[in-house]
Amino acid sequence: MTILYEVGDAIKGDLIVAEARKIKKPKIIVKTGRHKSQQIILEENVFCVVRKKTRFHPE
């Protein structure tokens, strides 16, 4: 398993499990048109793991 540490590193999946010492309040963000999504900020010793990969992704 690869662990990423640099600023700008990203993970993508259909199901991601995250652990963190601090979780800031979720907020609603606009994606496209009428579609909305939620965003949270994880702080201090954050670790995320993809539990289910996306079905549609460019290779």
N, CA, C and O atoms as a MOPAC input file, in Angstrom:
PM7 MOZYME 1SCF
protein

 N      0.84900 1    -1.17500 1     0.00000 1
 C      0.00000 1     0.00000 1     0.00000 1
 C      0.89400 1     1.23700 1     0.00000 1
 O      1.84800 1     1.33200 1     0.77300 1
 N      0.57200 1     2.17300 1    -0.87200 1
 C      1.30900 1     3.43100 1    -0.94700 1
 C      0.71500 1     4.42400 1     0.03800 1
 O     -0.50400 1     4.56800 1     0.12000 1
 N      1.57100 1     5.10700 1     0.78500 1
 C      1.13200 1     6.17200 1     1.68700 1
 C      1.69600 1     7.47500 1     1.14900 1
 O      2.90200 1     7.58700 1     0.92700 1
 N      0.82600 1     8.46800 1     0.93600 1
 C      1.22000 1     9.74800 1     0.36200 1
 C      1.36400 1    10.78100 1     1.47800 1
 O      0.55000 1    10.82900 1     2.40100 1
 N      2.40800 1    11.60900 1     1.38300 1
 C      2.69200 1    12.57900 1     2.44300 1
 C      2.77600 1    14.01600 1     1.96200 1
 O      2.72900 1    14.93000 1     2.78500 1
 N      2.89700 1    14.24900 1     0.68400 1
 C      3.16900 1    15.58800 1     0.16800 1
 C      1.89400 1    16.41500 1    -0.02600 1
 O      0.81100 1    15.86400 1    -0.22300 1
 N      2.03500 1    17.73400 1     0.03100 1
 C      0.92800 1    18.64700 1    -0.22200 1
 C      0.46400 1    18.45400 1    -1.65600 1
 O      1.28600 1    18.40500 1    -2.57100 1
 N     -0.83800 1    18.34500 1    -1.86000 1
 C     -1.38200 1    18.15500 1    -3.19500 1
 C     -1.65600 1    16.69500 1    -3.53700 1
 O     -2.31700 1    16.41200 1    -4.53700 1
 N     -1.15400 1    15.75400 1    -2.71600 1
 C     -1.46800 1    14.34400 1    -2.94100 1
 C     -2.95600 1    14.13100 1    -2.70800 1
 O     -3.53500 1    14.76000 1    -1.82300 1
 N     -3.58200 1    13.25900 1    -3.48200 1
 C     -5.02300 1    13.04800 1    -3.37000 1
 C     -5.33900 1    11.56300 1    -3.43100 1
 O     -4.56100 1    10.76700 1    -3.95500 1
 N     -6.50900 1    11.20100 1    -2.87900 1
 C     -7.02400 1     9.84600 1    -3.00500 1
 C     -8.44500 1     9.94800 1    -3.52900 1
 O     -9.13400 1    10.94000 1    -3.29400 1
 N     -8.88100 1     8.91200 1    -4.24300 1
 C    -10.22800 1     8.91700 1    -4.78500 1
 C    -10.78500 1     7.51300 1    -4.69800 1
 O    -10.09000 1     6.54700 1    -5.01300 1
 N    -12.02500 1     7.39000 1    -4.27500 1
 C    -12.67500 1     6.09500 1    -4.18200 1
 C    -14.15600 1     6.26600 1    -3.92300 1
 O    -14.61600 1     7.37900 1    -3.66400 1
 N    -14.91400 1     5.17600 1    -3.98800 1
 C    -16.34400 1     5.22800 1    -3.69300 1
 C    -16.60600 1     5.14800 1    -2.19000 1
 O    -17.65600 1     5.58900 1    -1.72100 1
 N    -15.66700 1     4.59200 1    -1.43500 1
 C    -15.81800 1     4.50600 1     0.01900 1
 C    -14.44000 1     4.70900 1     0.63900 1
 O    -13.52800 1     3.91100 1     0.42400 1
 N    -14.29800 1     5.78600 1     1.41200 1
 C    -13.02700 1     6.11500 1     2.05000 1
 C    -13.25400 1     6.23400 1     3.54600 1
 O    -14.17500 1     6.92200 1     3.98800 1
 N    -12.41600 1     5.56500 1     4.32200 1
 C    -12.49000 1     5.62300 1     5.77600 1
 C    -11.37200 1     6.53400 1     6.25600 1
 O    -10.22600 1     6.39300 1     5.83000 1
 N    -11.70300 1     7.47200 1     7.14500 1
 C    -10.71000 1     8.43000 1     7.62300 1
 C    -10.67400 1     8.43900 1     9.14600 1
 O    -11.69500 1     8.26400 1     9.81100 1
 N     -9.47900 1     8.64800 1     9.67800 1
 C     -9.28200 1     8.81200 1    11.11400 1
 C     -8.55300 1    10.13400 1    11.32200 1
 O     -7.62800 1    10.46000 1    10.57900 1
 N     -8.96400 1    10.88700 1    12.32100 1
 C     -8.29700 1    12.15000 1    12.61600 1
 C     -8.57600 1    12.54500 1    14.06400 1
 O     -9.58100 1    12.14100 1    14.64800 1
 N     -7.67500 1    13.33600 1    14.62800 1
 C     -7.89200 1    13.81700 1    15.99700 1
 C     -8.96300 1    14.89900 1    16.02400 1
 O     -9.73300 1    14.98300 1    16.98000 1
 N     -9.02000 1    15.72700 1    14.98500 1
 C     -9.99800 1    16.81400 1    14.93100 1
 C    -10.73700 1    16.78100 1    13.60200 1
 O    -10.11700 1    16.63400 1    12.54800 1
 N    -12.04800 1    16.91600 1    13.64700 1
 C    -12.87700 1    16.98500 1    12.45200 1
 C    -13.68100 1    18.27600 1    12.52800 1
 O    -14.48300 1    18.46500 1    13.44200 1
 N    -13.46000 1    19.15900 1    11.56200 1
 C    -14.19800 1    20.42200 1    11.55300 1
 C    -15.59400 1    20.21400 1    10.97800 1
 O    -15.84700 1    19.23800 1    10.27200 1
 N    -16.47200 1    21.11900 1    11.27900 1
 C    -17.87900 1    21.04800 1    10.88100 1
 C    -18.04300 1    20.87300 1     9.37200 1
 O    -17.42800 1    21.60300 1     8.59400 1
 N    -18.87000 1    19.90900 1     8.95200 1
 C    -19.09700 1    19.74300 1     7.50600 1
 C    -19.84800 1    20.94300 1     6.91900 1
 O    -20.65600 1    21.58000 1     7.59600 1
 N    -19.56400 1    21.23300 1     5.65500 1
 C    -20.30600 1    22.30700 1     4.98100 1
 C    -20.73200 1    21.82500 1     3.60500 1
 O    -20.09500 1    20.95900 1     3.00600 1
 N    -21.81600 1    22.40000 1     3.11900 1
 C    -22.35800 1    22.06500 1     1.80100 1
 C    -21.62800 1    22.89600 1     0.75500 1
 O    -21.48200 1    24.10900 1     0.90800 1
 N    -21.16400 1    22.23100 1    -0.32300 1
 C    -20.52300 1    22.93700 1    -1.42300 1
 C    -21.26500 1    22.60700 1    -2.71600 1
 O    -21.89300 1    21.55500 1    -2.83000 1
 N    -21.18800 1    23.50800 1    -3.68000 1
 C    -21.84700 1    23.32000 1    -4.97000 1
 C    -20.89000 1    22.56600 1    -5.89100 1
 O    -19.72300 1    22.93800 1    -6.01400 1
 N    -21.37600 1    21.51700 1    -6.53100 1
 C    -20.56000 1    20.76500 1    -7.48600 1
 C    -20.89600 1    21.24700 1    -8.90000 1
 O    -20.22100 1    22.14100 1    -9.41100 1
 N    -21.92100 1    20.68000 1    -9.54500 1
 C    -22.30400 1    21.10900 1   -10.88600 1
 C    -23.80800 1    21.33400 1   -10.91800 1
 O    -24.57800 1    20.49000 1   -10.45700 1
 N    -24.22000 1    22.45600 1   -11.45400 1
 C    -25.65200 1    22.74400 1   -11.58000 1
 C    -26.37400 1    22.67000 1   -10.24600 1
 O    -26.06300 1    23.42000 1    -9.32100 1
 N    -27.34300 1    21.75900 1   -10.14700 1
 C    -28.12100 1    21.60300 1    -8.92400 1
 C    -27.50400 1    20.59400 1    -7.95700 1
 O    -28.01100 1    20.40500 1    -6.85100 1
 N    -26.41600 1    19.94600 1    -8.36600 1
 C    -25.80200 1    18.93200 1    -7.52500 1
 C    -24.94700 1    19.56200 1    -6.43000 1
 O    -24.19100 1    20.50200 1    -6.67400 1
 N    -25.08100 1    19.03400 1    -5.24400 1
 C    -24.31800 1    19.53600 1    -4.11700 1
 C    -23.54100 1    18.38600 1    -3.48300 1
 O    -23.81700 1    17.21500 1    -3.74000 1
 N    -22.58100 1    18.73800 1    -2.66200 1
 C    -21.76000 1    17.75200 1    -1.98200 1
 C    -21.40900 1    18.30900 1    -0.60800 1
 O    -21.71400 1    19.46200 1    -0.30400 1
 N    -20.76700 1    17.48700 1     0.22400 1
 C    -20.33100 1    17.93700 1     1.54100 1
 C    -18.81700 1    17.93900 1     1.59900 1
 O    -18.15400 1    17.14400 1     0.93100 1
 N    -18.28100 1    18.83600 1     2.40000 1
 C    -16.84100 1    18.93100 1     2.58300 1
 C    -16.54000 1    19.01800 1     4.06600 1
 O    -17.20400 1    19.76300 1     4.78700 1
 N    -15.54600 1    18.26900 1     4.53600 1
 C    -15.08000 1    18.39100 1     5.91500 1
 C    -13.56400 1    18.55400 1     5.88800 1
 O    -12.90800 1    18.21100 1     4.90400 1
 N    -13.03000 1    19.07100 1     6.96000 1
 C    -11.58500 1    19.22400 1     7.08400 1
 C    -11.13000 1    18.36400 1     8.25600 1
 O    -11.65300 1    18.47600 1     9.36400 1
 N    -10.15700 1    17.51200 1     8.00000 1
 C     -9.58700 1    16.64800 1     9.02900 1
 C     -8.23900 1    17.23200 1     9.44100 1
 O     -7.44600 1    17.61900 1     8.58200 1
 N     -7.97400 1    17.30000 1    10.73700 1
 C     -6.72700 1    17.88200 1    11.23100 1
 C     -6.03600 1    16.93800 1    12.20600 1
 O     -6.67900 1    16.11700 1    12.86100 1
 N     -4.74000 1    17.06600 1    12.28800 1
 C     -3.88300 1    16.38500 1    13.25300 1
 C     -3.87900 1    14.86500 1    13.10900 1
 O     -4.83900 1    14.18600 1    13.47400 1
 N     -2.79800 1    14.36100 1    12.58000 1
 C     -2.57100 1    12.91600 1    12.46900 1
 C     -3.67400 1    12.21300 1    11.68400 1
 O     -4.28500 1    11.26300 1    12.17500 1
 N     -3.92400 1    12.67800 1    10.47400 1
 C     -4.99500 1    12.15400 1     9.62700 1
 C     -4.49000 1    10.93800 1     8.84500 1
 O     -3.36300 1    10.93100 1     8.34800 1
 N     -5.34000 1     9.90800 1     8.74400 1
 C     -5.02000 1     8.70400 1     7.98400 1
 C     -6.27700 1     8.26800 1     7.25300 1
 O     -7.32700 1     8.10500 1     7.87700 1
 N     -6.19100 1     8.07600 1     5.93500 1
 C     -7.34300 1     7.67400 1     5.12700 1
 C     -7.01400 1     6.41200 1     4.33600 1
 O     -5.88200 1     6.21400 1     3.89400 1
 N     -8.02200 1     5.56800 1     4.16700 1
 C     -7.86600 1     4.32600 1     3.41400 1
 C     -9.06200 1     4.17100 1     2.47900 1
 O    -10.20500 1     4.38000 1     2.88400 1
 N     -8.79300 1     3.80400 1     1.22400 1
 C     -9.86400 1     3.53700 1     0.27100 1
 C    -10.41100 1     2.14100 1     0.55300 1
 O     -9.67000 1     1.16100 1     0.48500 1
 N    -11.69900 1     2.04300 1     0.86600 1
 C    -12.32400 1     0.75600 1     1.12900 1
 C    -12.97600 1     0.15700 1    -0.11400 1
 O    -13.12800 1    -1.06100 1    -0.20700 1
 N    -13.36400 1     1.01000 1    -1.07400 1
 C    -13.96800 1     0.55000 1    -2.31600 1
 C    -13.50500 1     1.47100 1    -3.43100 1
 O    -13.73400 1     2.67900 1    -3.37200 1
 N    -12.85000 1     0.90900 1    -4.45600 1
 C    -12.35600 1     1.74800 1    -5.54000 1
 C    -13.50700 1     2.17600 1    -6.45000 1
 O    -14.57100 1     1.55700 1    -6.47100 1
 N    -13.26500 1     3.25200 1    -7.20000 1
 C    -14.28500 1     3.74000 1    -8.12400 1
 C    -14.40900 1     2.79900 1    -9.29700 1
 O    -13.42600 1     2.19800 1    -9.73100 1
 N    -15.61400 1     2.67100 1    -9.80800 1
 C    -15.83900 1     1.78600 1   -10.95900 1
 C    -15.36300 1     2.41800 1   -12.24400 1
 O    -14.87200 1     1.72400 1   -13.13500 1
 N    -15.50500 1     3.73600 1   -12.35300 1
 C    -15.16100 1     4.43400 1   -13.59400 1
 C    -14.00600 1     5.37700 1   -13.31700 1
 O    -14.18700 1     6.41100 1   -12.67500 1
 N    -12.83700 1     5.03500 1   -13.78900 1
 C    -11.69900 1     5.90800 1   -13.63500 1
 C    -10.74600 1     5.74500 1   -14.82300 1
 O    -10.57900 1     4.64400 1   -15.34700 1
 N    -10.13200 1     6.83800 1   -15.23400 1
 C     -9.16100 1     6.73800 1   -16.33600 1
 C     -7.90200 1     6.02400 1   -15.86300 1
 O     -7.48400 1     6.19200 1   -14.71800 1
 N     -7.31200 1     5.25000 1   -16.71600 1
 C     -6.10900 1     4.50500 1   -16.31900 1
 C     -4.87500 1     5.08000 1   -16.96200 1
 O     -3.77300 1     4.57900 1   -16.74100 1

